[in-house]
Amino acid sequence: MAPAYRNNSPVPVRMYQTDDHLVVAAPMPGLEPEYIAIVIKVAPVQLTLLGDERGPRQHELDLLLAEWSIGPYFRELDLPYPVSGPLSNATYGNGVLVVSMPRLKGVPVAAVPSGPG
């Protein structure tokens, strides 16, 4: 992970579960799918979302007001239980990344701390 990502504000997320999956949705507007990376770790059980900065020339503009940028995005989350990385699925549409991860059965659920990570 590039240290530059850590200098950005965390990406807000919604995390929820179904009977079989843990799902994380995160707004990452202005990117193309090829600019997005997803890392699922097993020890510790974590999800990392990365979005490369798009439009490097955006810094050359004579901006009068800049309240947001098009990346880079970074968010690292502790997951409440192990998931299957290889069977996970990600979709990106309307500026929102959704990662659906199959839950590994027979593993106890841990509490997820609230607030930005």
C-alpha positions as CSV (number, residue, x, y, z in Angstrom):
1,M,0.0,0.0,0.0
2,A,1.3,3.4,-0.9
3,P,1.9,5.8,2.0
4,A,0.1,8.5,0.0
5,Y,-3.2,6.8,0.5
6,R,-2.9,7.0,4.3
7,N,-2.8,10.8,4.0
8,N,-6.4,11.0,2.8
9,S,-9.6,11.0,4.7
10,P,-11.1,7.6,5.0
11,V,-13.8,6.5,2.6
12,P,-17.1,6.1,4.4
13,V,-18.6,2.6,4.2
14,R,-21.8,0.7,4.8
15,M,-21.1,-2.9,6.0
16,Y,-24.0,-5.4,6.3
17,Q,-24.5,-9.1,6.3
18,T,-26.9,-11.6,4.8
19,D,-27.1,-15.2,5.8
20,D,-24.2,-16.1,3.5
21,H,-22.2,-12.9,2.8
22,L,-20.6,-9.9,4.3
23,V,-21.1,-6.8,2.0
24,V,-19.2,-3.5,2.0
25,A,-20.3,-0.5,0.0
26,A,-18.1,2.5,-0.4
27,P,-18.5,5.7,-2.5
28,M,-15.5,6.2,-4.7
29,P,-16.7,8.7,-7.4
30,G,-15.0,9.6,-10.6
31,L,-13.0,6.4,-11.1
32,E,-12.9,3.8,-13.8
33,P,-12.8,0.2,-12.5
34,E,-9.2,-0.3,-13.6
35,Y,-8.2,2.4,-11.0
36,I,-9.6,0.4,-8.1
37,A,-7.8,-2.3,-6.1
38,I,-9.3,-4.6,-3.4
39,V,-7.3,-6.6,-1.0
40,I,-8.8,-9.2,1.4
41,K,-6.4,-10.4,4.1
42,V,-6.9,-13.5,6.3
43,A,-4.6,-12.6,9.2
44,P,-5.7,-10.2,10.4
45,V,-9.1,-10.4,8.7
46,Q,-9.2,-7.1,6.8
47,L,-10.5,-5.5,3.7
48,T,-8.5,-2.8,2.0
49,L,-10.0,-0.5,-0.7
50,L,-7.7,1.6,-2.9
51,G,-8.6,4.0,-5.7
52,D,-5.8,5.6,-7.7
53,E,-6.1,9.3,-8.4
54,R,-7.7,10.0,-11.7
55,G,-6.8,13.0,-13.8
56,P,-3.3,13.9,-12.5
57,R,-3.7,17.3,-14.2
58,Q,-6.5,18.2,-11.8
59,H,-3.7,19.8,-9.7
60,E,-2.7,22.1,-12.5
61,L,-6.2,23.7,-12.7
62,D,-6.7,27.3,-11.5
63,L,-9.4,26.2,-9.1
64,L,-11.5,28.8,-7.3
65,L,-13.1,26.2,-5.0
66,A,-12.2,22.6,-4.4
67,E,-14.2,20.6,-1.9
68,W,-13.4,17.2,-3.2
69,S,-11.0,15.4,-5.5
70,I,-11.2,12.3,-7.7
71,G,-9.0,10.1,-5.5
72,P,-6.8,8.8,-4.3
73,Y,-9.1,6.8,-2.0
74,F,-8.0,4.5,0.8
75,R,-9.9,2.6,3.4
76,E,-8.9,-0.4,5.6
77,L,-11.5,-2.3,7.6
78,D,-11.3,-5.0,10.2
79,L,-13.9,-7.6,9.2
80,P,-16.0,-9.3,11.9
81,Y,-15.2,-12.8,10.6
82,P,-13.2,-14.7,8.0
83,V,-14.5,-14.5,4.4
84,S,-13.5,-16.2,1.2
85,G,-11.3,-13.8,-0.9
86,P,-11.2,-16.0,-4.0
87,L,-15.0,-16.3,-4.1
88,S,-15.7,-12.6,-3.4
89,N,-17.3,-10.4,-6.0
90,A,-16.9,-6.6,-6.6
91,T,-19.1,-4.3,-8.6
92,Y,-18.7,-0.6,-9.3
93,G,-21.5,1.6,-10.6
94,N,-22.7,5.2,-10.2
95,G,-19.5,5.9,-8.2
96,V,-20.1,3.2,-5.5
97,L,-17.9,0.1,-5.0
98,V,-19.8,-2.9,-3.6
99,V,-17.7,-5.9,-2.4
100,S,-19.7,-9.1,-1.5
101,M,-17.6,-11.7,0.4
102,P,-18.9,-15.2,1.2
103,R,-18.8,-15.9,4.9
104,L,-16.8,-18.9,5.9
105,K,-19.2,-21.1,7.9
106,G,-18.5,-22.3,11.4
107,V,-16.5,-19.3,12.4
108,P,-17.7,-17.2,15.3
109,V,-18.7,-13.6,14.7
110,A,-16.8,-10.8,16.4
111,A,-17.9,-7.2,17.1
112,V,-17.0,-4.6,14.5
113,P,-15.9,-1.3,16.0
114,S,-17.9,1.7,14.9
115,G,-16.5,4.9,13.5
116,P,-13.9,5.7,10.8
117,G,-11.0,3.3,10.5
